[in-house]
Amino acid sequence: MEKARDSVRKRPGRPLSFDRSKALDDALLQFWRTGYETTSVSDLTQAMGITAPSLYTAFGDKEALFLECVERYTNPEPKSASQRIAEAPSARQAAQQLLELSAWWFTQSGKPLGCLVASAASSGSEASHRVRTALRRVRQDSLKALRQRVERDIRNGHLPKTTSPEALATMTIAIVQGMSTLARDGASRDVLLEIARTAMKAWP
């Protein structure tokens, strides 16, 4: 298989015979439904409507394809999640928007339930180490952005000096991940939004 991949990769410049963007969206949905390790190349090519050589030509390999899907999933708009947190009017509003958006995002009609980042590779073999590291980095980026937003509000006097940036940010991200699990277990959007409202009561 590796020799076949190398052979395909050595032929640059071949025009693609399919819509790369649509194929990427189809792969994203497949990974979202079935996770990283349990999704085979055959599963992907069937979902994407392409051949294995075409997959390797356009995306490199399964790992590279998954990481590109994660990038597409976490940054569906020009601004990243971290940028949206940093630009929110306040840390409290950043957290509220994150929680409410998660409740909506995890329960979309016609899409897999829960969060791709939270569930796609929560465990796995050593072979998926780089994938798990990349997903952990995504979660840590959001945590860092929210913690820094809390720290800024403390400096500007909008939050009490006794506020713990680490505790508030970590609690919020933990609740987001918990909401993903609940959504996959069948919790409705209304239930998740009520959890979001309850979580905000812990904010000063």
C-alpha positions as MATLAB code, in Angstrom:
seq = 'MEKARDSVRKRPGRPLSFDRSKALDDALLQFWRTGYETTSVSDLTQAMGITAPSLYTAFGDKEALFLECVERYTNPEPKSASQRIAEAPSARQAAQQLLELSAWWFTQSGKPLGCLVASAASSGSEASHRVRTALRRVRQDSLKALRQRVERDIRNGHLPKTTSPEALATMTIAIVQGMSTLARDGASRDVLLEIARTAMKAWP';
ca = [
       0.000    0.000    0.000;
       2.812    2.415    0.858;
       4.423    1.759   -2.546;
       1.115    2.476   -4.225;
       0.832    5.757   -2.311;
       4.337    6.774   -3.267;
       3.637    5.989   -6.903;
       0.555    8.173   -6.882;
       2.319   11.010   -5.073;
       5.086   11.112   -7.661;
       2.673   12.249  -10.352;
       2.008   15.904   -9.460;
      -0.045   18.202  -11.583;
      -2.757   15.716  -12.572;
      -6.098   17.527  -12.628;
      -8.632   16.236  -10.142;
     -11.690   14.566  -11.618;
     -13.880   15.461   -8.642;
     -14.878   18.408   -6.480;
     -12.185   18.465   -3.794;
     -14.176   20.705   -1.446;
     -17.256   18.462   -1.573;
     -15.122   15.359   -1.103;
     -13.559   16.965    1.972;
     -16.997   17.704    3.414;
     -18.055   14.102    2.791;
     -14.914   12.810    4.517;
     -15.527   15.133    7.458;
     -19.006   13.720    7.946;
     -17.684   10.159    7.768;
     -15.001   10.812   10.382;
     -17.563   12.650   12.508;
     -19.886    9.645   12.439;
     -17.403    6.841   12.959;
     -14.226    8.323   14.439;
     -10.670    8.296   13.179;
      -9.279    4.807   13.718;
     -12.500    2.939   13.000;
     -12.941    4.711    9.651;
     -11.145    2.840    6.878;
      -9.870    4.206    3.596;
     -12.579    2.096    1.951;
     -15.221    3.822    4.117;
     -13.821    7.177    3.081;
     -13.642    6.504   -0.644;
     -17.199    5.193   -0.594;
     -18.437    8.265    1.280;
     -16.441   10.636   -0.929;
     -17.303    8.885   -4.199;
     -13.660    8.616   -5.271;
     -10.972    5.959   -5.638;
      -8.132    5.325   -3.183;
      -5.494    6.670   -5.624;
      -7.558    9.843   -6.003;
      -7.722   10.208   -2.224;
      -3.947    9.895   -1.895;
      -3.366   12.305   -4.793;
      -5.681   14.990   -3.417;
      -5.143   14.639    0.335;
      -1.956   12.659    0.978;
      -3.214    9.878    3.234;
      -5.888    9.141    5.811;
      -4.135   11.063    8.591;
      -3.536   14.146    6.453;
      -7.142   14.003    5.264;
      -8.443   13.804    8.823;
      -6.311   16.738    9.986;
      -7.587   18.818    7.072;
     -11.131   17.861    8.040;
     -10.447   19.001   11.616;
      -9.180   22.341   10.312;
     -12.311   22.744    8.215;
     -14.541   21.741   11.134;
     -12.961   24.039   13.725;
     -12.659   27.058   11.433;
     -15.807   27.118    9.282;
     -15.591   30.918    9.067;
     -12.707   33.262    8.243;
     -12.102   33.776   11.967;
     -10.944   30.931   14.181;
     -12.659   29.994   17.432;
      -9.761   31.578   19.355;
     -10.161   34.835   17.433;
     -13.890   34.947   18.138;
     -13.208   34.427   21.841;
     -10.571   37.175   21.883;
     -12.863   39.623   20.071;
     -15.972   39.006   22.194;
     -17.170   42.043   24.165;
     -16.313   40.273   27.418;
     -15.063   36.951   28.720;
     -18.524   36.169   30.014;
     -20.065   36.779   26.601;
     -17.322   34.725   24.956;
     -18.142   31.784   27.222;
     -21.887   32.173   26.726;
     -21.499   32.296   22.950;
     -19.231   29.247   23.028;
     -21.696   27.231   25.100;
     -24.775   28.260   23.147;
     -23.100   27.740   19.785;
     -21.973   24.300   20.945;
     -25.541   23.387   21.932;
     -26.689   24.329   18.455;
     -23.711   22.815   16.617;
     -23.918   19.447   18.419;
     -27.587   18.963   17.523;
     -27.767   20.037   13.883;
     -30.393   18.345   11.757;
     -28.845   16.043    9.200;
     -25.401   16.089   10.849;
     -23.772   13.644   13.280;
     -24.484   14.406   16.925;
     -21.822   15.764   19.242;
     -18.411   17.223   18.470;
     -15.881   15.811   16.015;
     -12.950   17.120   18.070;
     -14.271   15.691   21.341;
     -15.137   12.227   20.083;
     -13.208   11.332   16.918;
     -10.020   10.142   18.626;
     -10.494   10.275   22.386;
      -8.587    7.008   22.596;
      -6.688    4.824   20.194;
      -3.480    3.061   19.326;
      -0.010    4.538   19.149;
      -0.530    4.871   15.405;
      -3.042    7.668   16.024;
      -0.781    9.550   18.428;
      -0.292   12.521   16.089;
      -4.030   12.778   15.514;
      -4.777   12.790   19.245;
      -2.053   15.399   19.754;
      -3.575   17.622   17.071;
      -7.044   17.350   18.600;
      -5.677   18.091   22.058;
      -4.023   21.197   20.638;
      -7.365   22.382   19.236;
      -8.973   22.050   22.673;
      -6.009   23.712   24.376;
      -6.142   26.649   21.952;
      -9.748   27.375   22.935;
      -8.900   26.976   26.605;
      -5.937   29.344   26.311;
      -7.959   31.938   24.407;
     -10.749   31.919   27.000;
      -8.294   32.043   29.901;
      -6.534   35.041   28.362;
      -9.900   36.749   27.791;
     -10.721   36.297   31.492;
      -7.315   37.638   32.469;
      -7.897   40.719   30.322;
     -11.260   41.399   31.995;
      -9.625   41.078   35.423;
      -6.920   43.585   34.452;
      -9.560   45.985   33.126;
     -11.655   45.695   36.281;
     -14.586   43.925   34.621;
     -14.134   40.803   36.765;
     -13.132   40.564   40.451;
      -9.433   40.162   41.151;
     -10.259   36.981   43.048;
     -11.509   35.341   39.847;
      -9.575   32.264   38.740;
      -9.016   32.453   34.950;
      -7.884   28.823   34.804;
     -10.910   27.524   36.723;
     -13.463   29.501   34.701;
     -11.931   28.645   31.337;
     -11.402   24.976   32.179;
     -14.934   24.615   33.546;
     -16.385   26.082   30.354;
     -14.381   23.832   28.034;
     -15.183   20.798   30.191;
     -18.890   21.575   29.929;
     -18.613   21.909   26.148;
     -17.024   18.462   25.964;
     -19.665   17.044   28.297;
     -22.401   18.532   26.132;
     -20.918   16.692   23.160;
     -21.231   13.369   24.982;
     -24.788   14.160   26.051;
     -25.729   15.090   22.486;
     -24.365   11.783   21.187;
     -26.466   10.074   23.846;
     -29.563   11.819   22.533;
     -29.896   14.988   24.637;
     -31.966   17.621   22.850;
     -30.872   21.110   21.952;
     -33.179   22.548   24.600;
     -31.515   20.425   27.263;
     -28.056   21.537   26.153;
     -29.092   25.189   26.111;
     -30.427   24.835   29.648;
     -27.056   23.371   30.678;
     -25.370   26.375   29.066;
     -27.591   28.784   30.984;
     -26.937   26.930   34.233;
     -23.175   26.950   33.640;
     -23.190   30.717   33.168;
     -24.514   31.133   36.705;
     -21.075   30.058   37.931;
     -19.531   33.085   36.233;
     -19.046   36.186   38.382;
];
